[in-house]
Amino acid sequence: MPKIKQIKDSIVIVTGKEKYEENQRFQLSEDSTGIVLNASQNEAKLLVVGNTSKIKVNKIIKKIKTDVNVKTYEYYFGKIISPFGDVIHPTNFIKPKNPKLIGKSYINNPSPSILDRIKITEPLNTGITAIDSLIPIGKGQRELIIGDRFSGKTSLAISTIIHQKDNELYVIYVSIGQKRSSIKNQFSFLKQKNATKKLIYLYANADSPAEQFYAPKIGMAMAESIAYNGKDVLIVIDDLTKHANIYREISLSMGINPGREAYPTDIFYQHSSILERAGKFSAKYNNGSITCIPIVETVQNDVASLIPSNIISITDGQIFSSTKMFNKGLFPSINILYSVSRTGSLVQTKLMQLISKNLKKQYSSLFEISKFASMSIKINETFDEKIKQWDGINNLFIQYGYEGLTEKMMAVLITLFNKGKISNIKNSSEFSTAFRNYCNKDKIAKKVLSRINYKTIVEPKMIQQIETIFGPFVLAASNEYGDLISSNEYNILKGEL
């Protein structure tokens, strides 16, 4: 029988002949168990789950007969749960006697082969104009959100989750090592936005190395159990930097020789084996999909350090969040020039392909010209016109709040930008909210939006209708009020009255 030889931080070393297996569990004390991470014929190193204070050296331990599969139950949706299936919030929740099982998957499930995957063609819309038009994400894609601390990375993920509330998409949000108060506030906000019905909020406690290490693997196993039933799943991992750091601590405690930046040499494998399980799957897996959005934190925008460079090489594109933009109060704080999606227009609808064509080229050329704007040098009328276009394209991409825009709303805005109509917006931080409210409340605006598709959007008649119906609203946003929209009405649209 194996017995405890040594306790070192969150690692317990046991000795004794036993058929040790990966992820096998042993009872260490009344309120703690150990999971096998590393083993030889006569010795094993276990990662502690629970309280270490009651674990005693030389105590004989017993193997626990547990199902190695991660089970996903229906009651998990709309709850904050721990990686090992305990409901954290609401605290008064009583587990049903016969819970409905959605599916189960192995914690270290191998990713489906290339032959079991199909082409990614469907969009996963975020409601963020800058992303959906220039950096599109497809169902089954792995798109990294990367940037320094306090640059709006989590906000981008939360906005994306909220935008899925009326879609047939299941969401798993994996929160690693955040404060309990922060995650409860975040979950309450998502609930307030009616975005928790199809959401599993997986929270790994900052005090538990085991929870932090296993959370992304368990989250991905849950995603598989849903996707392999023919559903579309979005999994957000916030964040893989904390996951890498906790794995470094665990590995050093086990005496594993460190590699570059003191991370264990298999850190690339740990992350790739998680992220490569995402994809769009064939009929063998009931045509389900897993879209993965991992988040990685950089220090002073250093993307050449080990973890950022590793994950950039694994994923299908990255969205760079900008600290400078965030500090200026600009949202979304996306560095468009550095961001890329390797699926590109293949995952966009025909409408979005058409309206966003050449938009990134326009942004790049206007960005170069904008550098001269701060010099206050009047060169010629063409230059002044380009500066106005730069103001317009910024107004197009600035979106405050967490409520997204539909593709048709974006089509209207891009058409107005192409016509030079949104360059004089006085308060761009309020513009997107007021515009969305106008589209949802004005009867004629609703009718025009309902007629928009990839065929009608290029017709002169539709462009004229857009200018006629949305023009007065844009004038109001430019502080040029008329009979159609007064100052009072515009303030109502902004939500101020």
N, C-alpha and C positions, 0 to 999 in steps of 0.2 A: 504493500500500500504506500502511495506517495505521502511524504510529509514535508512540512514547510522548513526550509533551510535558512532562508534569509528574506528580510523585508527591506526594500530599497525604494523610497519614494512611493510611486504607484505600481512598482513591480515586485512580485513575490516569486522567489526562486524555490522550486520544490524538487526533491530528489526521491528516487525509488523507481523500480521497474514498472512501466505502464505503457500501454499502446497510446501514446500521446498523438492527438490529431489537431490540426489547425482549427481554431475557433471552438475547441472543446471547452466545456465549463466545469469548474470545480467549486464546491462550497467551502469557503475559507473561514467564515464565521457566521453568526446568526443573520447579520445584515450586510454581508458582502460575498461576492463570488469572484472567481478569476477566470479569464479567458486565455487560452494558450496562444502565445504569439510565436514562440521559438522553442524548439525541443530537440533533444537527442534521446538515445535509448534510456538513459538513466536520470535525465534532468530536464526540467522544463521551466520556462520563464512565462509567468502569467501577468496579465494586465488586470488590475483590481477594478471591479465595478462595485461602488458603494463605499462604506466607511472602513478605513484601515486601522482604526484605533483598537479594535477587538481581535485583530489577527495576531496569533501567537506562534512563535518559533517552536519547532519540533511537534507541532500539532499534526496529527494524521488527517488527511482530507479525503473527501469522497467525490467521485465523478457524479455530475448531475445529468440525468437523461433529459435532454432538451432537443426540440426540433431545430435543426440547423437552418431551416428556412425562415426568412422574414415574412411575417404574415401582415396583410393589410386588411383592416376591418372597415366596414362602412361608417362606424361611429367615430373614426379618426377625423373625418371631414368636419371642418368648423371648430377644431380643437387645437390647443397647443399640447403636443405630446413629446415625451422623451424619446431618444433613439431606441430604447428597449420597450416601448409601447405603453408606458404609464401616462395617463392624462394629467397634465400639469394645470391646465386651465380649461374650463372652469373647475375650481377646487371642490365644488360640491357634486361633481359628476359621479354617478353610480354606474359601473360597468354592467351592461345587459347580460343576462344569464346565457343566452344563445345568440351571440353577436353574428351578424352576417359577414362572412368572409368574402372579400372581393377577389383575392388571389394571394399567392405566395411565391417568393423567389429567393434564391440562395444569396447570401451576403456578398460573396465573391464570384458571382455568376460571370462566366466568360462572355465577352461581347459577341453578338451575332456575326457570322461570317459575311464577307462581301457579297456572296451569292444570295444571302438572306436579306439584303438591303435593296431598296429601290431609290430612284432619283428623287431628290428633294425639289418639289415644284410648288407647294402650297405656302402662302405667306402666313407668318405669325405676326399679326399687326400689334404694335405697341401703343398706337395712338399718339406717338411723338413724331411730328412731321420730319424732323431731321433724320430720324432712324428709318422710318417707313419709306421715305423718298430716296435717301442717299445710301443708307447702310442697312438694307432690308434683311430681316431674319426669316428663315424658312422653317416650317415644321420638320424637326429632325436635325436641325443645325446645332452646332456648339459655338456660341458667340460669347466671347470674353468681355467683361466690363472691367477696365483696369484704370488705375489712377491713384494719386496720393490720398492720404487720409483727409477727411472732410472736403471731398470734392464732388459729392452728390452721387456716388456709385449706387448706394442702396436705394436712393430716391428713384433712380432710373428703373431699378428692378421692381419697386413697389408700384410705380406708375404702370408698368407693363402688366403686373398682376391684376391691378384694378381694371384695366382695359379688357380683361378676359371675363369679367363677371357675367356678361350676357352671352358668352360663347360656349360652345360645346368642348371646353378644354379643362382638364384637371390640372391643378397646380400643387407642387410640393415645394415649400420654402424651407431650406435647411439653414438655420441660424447657429453659428458656431462661436461659443465663448462670449456672447454679449451679456450685458446686465439684464437681470430679470425684469427690472422696472422698464427698461427700454423695449424689451420684447412684448411686454403686456400692453404698453402704450401703442406700439406698432400694430399689434393684433387688434386692439380696440379700434384703431383708425381704419384698418381693413374691414372690420365688421360694420363700422359706421358707413362705409362705402359699399356695403352689400357684396363684398368680394371674398367671403369666407365659406360660401355654400359648397364649393368644390375645391377647397383649399385644405391641405394638411400642413400645419405649421410644426416643423420638427426642431426642437430646441435642445442644443447640447450645452449643458451647464459648464460654466467657466471653471468650476471646482473639480470637474471630472475629466481627467485625461482620456478615459475609456470612451465616454460619450462623444468627446470632441474628435477622437480618432475614427470612431465607427460611424458617426453621423452621415457623412457623404455617401458611404457604402450602403448604409441602411436606407437612406433617402432614394438612392438609385434603384435598390432592390424593390422598394415600394412603387417607384415609377414603372419598373418593368412589369410588376404584377397587374398594373392597370393597363399599360400600353399593349401587353400581349393578349389582352381581351378585346383588342381592336379600337382602343381609345387614343386620343391625342393628349399628351402630358407635357407640361412645362415644369422643369425642376431648376430652382435657383439655389446655388450654393454660396452662402455668404459667411465667411470667405475662405478660399483655399490657402491664403497666407497663414491664417491662424491654424488651419489643419496641418500645414507643413511644419509650423513651429512646435506644435504639440507632438508631432511624430518625431521631430528632432530630439525633444526632451525624453520621450519614451526610449528611443534608440540609444541615446547616451547613457540612460539609466541601466539599460541591458548590457552595456559594455561593447556595443557595436562600434567599430571604427568609423569615425566621421569622414565625410568627403568634402567637396567644395562648400564653403561657407558653413561648415560643420553640420550640414544636412547629411542624413544617411545616403549611401550610394544608390539605394533603390527608390529614392523619392520620385524620380520621373515615372517609374513603373507604377507606384502607388496612385499617382494622379491620372496617368494615361489609362490605367485599368478601370478607373471610375468613368472618365469622360468618354471613352470609346464605346461605352454601353449605350450612349445616345444614338439616335438615328431614325430614319424612316424605314420601316420594315415591310417585308413581303407578306404574301398570303399565309406563309408558314406561321407568322406571328400575327395573323388576322389584320394586317395592314395598319397596325398601330404606329405611333411615333413618340419619341422622347426628344424634346428640345431642351438643351442644357445651357443655362446661363451661369457660368462660374464667375465669381468676383475675386479680384486679386488686388492687394494694396502695394503700391510702390513707395519708395522713399526718394524724394526729390526727383520724381519722374524717371528713375533709373530702371529702364525696361531690360537692361542687359544683365541684371542680377539673376541668380539661378532660377528662382520660382517663376517670376514673370516671363523669362525667356523660354522656360520649359513649357509653360501653359500656352503661350502664344504659338508655339510649334505644334501643340496638340489640337488646338481649336481651329474653327473655320473662319475666323475673323475676330476683330476686337474693336470695342468702342472705348476711346480714351476720354476720361473725364478730366476737365481742366480746373485746377485750383484757382487760377487767375480769374476765370469766368465766374466760378462759384463765389469768390470773395467780392466780386463786383455785383453780386446778386442776380446773375444771369442764369436762368434755368430753361431747358436742360443744359448743364455745363459740359457740353460735348465739343471736343476738339475735332471738328469735321475733317480737317485736312489729314490728320493722323489716323483716323478711324477707317476701317475697311470691312466689307463683307465679301467672302470668297464665293458666295452663291450669286450675289449681284441681282440683276434684273430677272434671272431665271425663276425666282420665287415671288416676283411681283405680279399683281393682276395686270391685265392689259391696260386698264385705266391708269394705274400707277406708273407703269412703264412709259406710257405716253406723256403724262404730265411732268414726270421727273427727268425726262431725257435731257441731257446736257446741263442739268441743274448744278451738278458738282463742278463741272468745268467753269460755269458762270461764277460759282462761289470762289473758286481758286483764283480766277483772273481779277475779280473784284477785291479779294483779300490783298493782292499785291498792290492794287491802286490805293486801297484804304490806308496803307502805310504813309502815304503822302498827305493824307487829310489832316493829321495833327500838326503839320507844318503851316497850315493856313495860307498856302500859296495858291493864288488864282492863276491857273495855267490857261485854260480855255473853256468854252461852254461844254465841250464833249467830256472833259474831265469832271466838271461839276455834275453833269448828268450821271456819270459813273459813280460818283460819291453818293448821289441820291439812290441809285440802284443798290449800293452797298447797305445803306440804311434800310431799304426795302427788304433785302434778303435776310437781314438780321431780324426784322419784324416778323418775317415769315417763320423763322425757326425758334423764336422765343416763345416759350409756353410755361406759364406759371400754374401752380396747383397740380393735382394728380389726375384730373379728368382728361382723357385723351380726345382726339378728334377722329372722325371717321374718314375713310378715303375720299368720299365725296366732298366733305368739308375742306380737306386738303386740296382737292382739285380746284375748288373755288378760290382759295387763298393763292395758289400758285398762278392761276389765271389772272387774278388781280395784281400779283407781283409782276407778271410779264407785261401787263398794261401800265405799269408804273404807278399804281393806285395806292400802295401801302407804304410809301417812303416817308410820309409826313405824320405818321402816327405819333401822338404826343406822349402817351404812356404805354409803351409796348408791354410792360409787365401785366397790364390789365386787359390788353387787347384780345388775347386768345380766349379768356374766360367769357368776355362780353360777346365775342363772335360765336362761340359755341352756344351760348344762351339764345342769341338772336336766331341761329339756325334751328334751334329746338322749339322756339316760341312763335316766331313769325310764320303765319300760314302760307304766304306767298313764297317765302324763302324755302319752306318745306317742300312746296310743289316743284320749285326749280331743282332742288337737290334730288328729288325723286326721279327726275328726268335725265339726270347726268349718268352717262356711261362712256365707254371708250370711243364710241362712234359719235355721240352728240357733242362731246366736250370740244371737238375741233371745229364744229359748225359755227359760222358767223352769227347765226340766230341765237345759239346758246351763249356764246361769248357776250353778245349784246344784252341778253337777259340777265346774265351774271352782273354785268356793269350796272344795269338799270336797278336791279333789286338789291344788290349788296353795296352799290356805290354810295347811297345816302348813309349807310351804316359806317363806311370807311371815312366819309366826311365828318361824321359825328366823332369818330375816334381821333380825327385830326383837329378837333375843336371848331369845326365849321358846321354848326347846327342849322337845320332847315325845317321845313314843315313836316317832313316824313319822320325824322327822328330828332327829338328835342334833347337838350342837355339833361333834363330830368329822366327821360326814357333811357338814355344811354347809361346813366348812373344805375338805373334799375337792372339793366343787362349785366353790368359789372358786379351786381350783387351788393351794391352799397346802400340801396334804399329798399 
